[in-house]
Amino acid sequence: MRLHIKVCCLGISLFLPGALAGCSSKDAAAKTTQPAAPKVSVMQPAKRELTDAEEFNGWMGADQSVHVRSRSRGHISKVHFTDGQFVEKGQLLFELDPRPFEAEIDRIKDDLKVYEAQLVAAQKDEARLKDLLTKGGASKQQVEKAEADALSLDAQVSATNNKIKRAELELEYSKITADIAGRISKAELTEGNLVNAGGSDPLLTTIVSIDPILVYFNVDERSLLRYAKNVITEGQGTTEVLAKLRDRHAPFTFALDGETEFTHAGTLSFGDNRVDPTTGTLQAYGSVDNKDGKFLPGSRVRVRLPIGKPYAALLVPETAILADQDKRYILIADDEKNVRRRNVTLGTLTDDGLRAIQPADKLAATEKPEAWWVLIDNLQRARINYPVDPQKPEQPASAESASL
């Protein structure tokens, strides 16, 4: 019995050191398998001068537009332009058959010769009767009738001369020219068609001016008041603010439909004098140089109008901004490379995808935001108050951590 107990005790003593050794090896393994800090890309906020702006939907319109119609009645004998081409002021567009107009001028000139001959005869008869009146060979009534006949024929000559001028104008109008320079539409009537003048005169074509071209857009009253607050220091009403915009030749930029960058520029030229009660907006338009004719009336555009003064801004990529209900925040790496949260207020989004930010709480305001190292990727792997391995974006993934 004693022997059995000793063996059991010996067995326990033999296995105990091994068990202790196993526990020590597991603790060491646990320490060596702790996950490494995740690698994240970091950058300091970019510094840039920005100006707050509002965006509006707009459209392009011609500064001048002309509906080309004929002032004379006749058949079109020639069309002198190609559909859609650019025409100069005074350029010949349509030509009516001139022969009826020339024949009418010749007929009226023949009538003029008759009246002129009758006038000469009447004047001679008047002179003869006046001479006879002094000698008692003619009555006063005969002289008065001769004077009236001469005056009537003189009026006929004058009226006929006016008819000739009118007929010559009809001949001139038979050559229809462009009243303005611009781009012409297609010819609605071609050679051989009869053109009526008057109330039923048909539209021949249209011309719209190209340079300059106008950009129309509707400005809401809220934006105007914001402009007044940020730019115009003295108190102004809505109409006065719009007048200031016009008088200052306020610049604006715009993008065509399908473009993402506001690369085209113009200056404000006009603002309406009342707010549209159905939309709460005022219509404005600006002038844009279009010497090369690349802009066309009717094109849809997106207008960006500055409504503030330039200011220095800090910008981070839009992808670095996170949301927590109604709050926005970013993650930064502190001097110990631990992740910290900083609440921010968002500003303008630039065309290159950067967002202006400002500190939104007392903690962030006590720091220097321009010195922040902002996490810009792998945000889902970063945990607040836990360390990360920060990398500069331009460095490869295997490079050493950025020095913070």
Secondary structure, 3 states (H helix, E strand, C coil): CHHHHHHHHHHHHHHHHHHHHHHHHHHHHHHHCCCCCCEEEEECCEEEEECCEEEEEEEEEECCEEEECCCCCEEEEEECCCCCCEECCCCEEEEECCHHHHHHHHHHHHHHHHHHHHHHHHHHHHHHHHHHHHHCCCCHHHHHHHHHHHHHHHHHHHHHHHHHHHHHHHHHHCEEECCCCEEECCCCCCCCCEECCCCCCCCCEEEECCCCEEEEEEEEHHHHHHHHHHCCCCCCCHHHHHHHHHHCCCEEEEEECCCCCCCEEEEEEEECCCCECCCCEEEEEEEECCCCCCCCCCCEEEEEEECCCCEEEEEEEHHHCEEECCEEEEEEECCCCEEEEEEEEEEEECCCCEEEEEECCHHHHHCCHHHCCEECCCHHHCCCCCECEEECCCCCCCCCCCCC
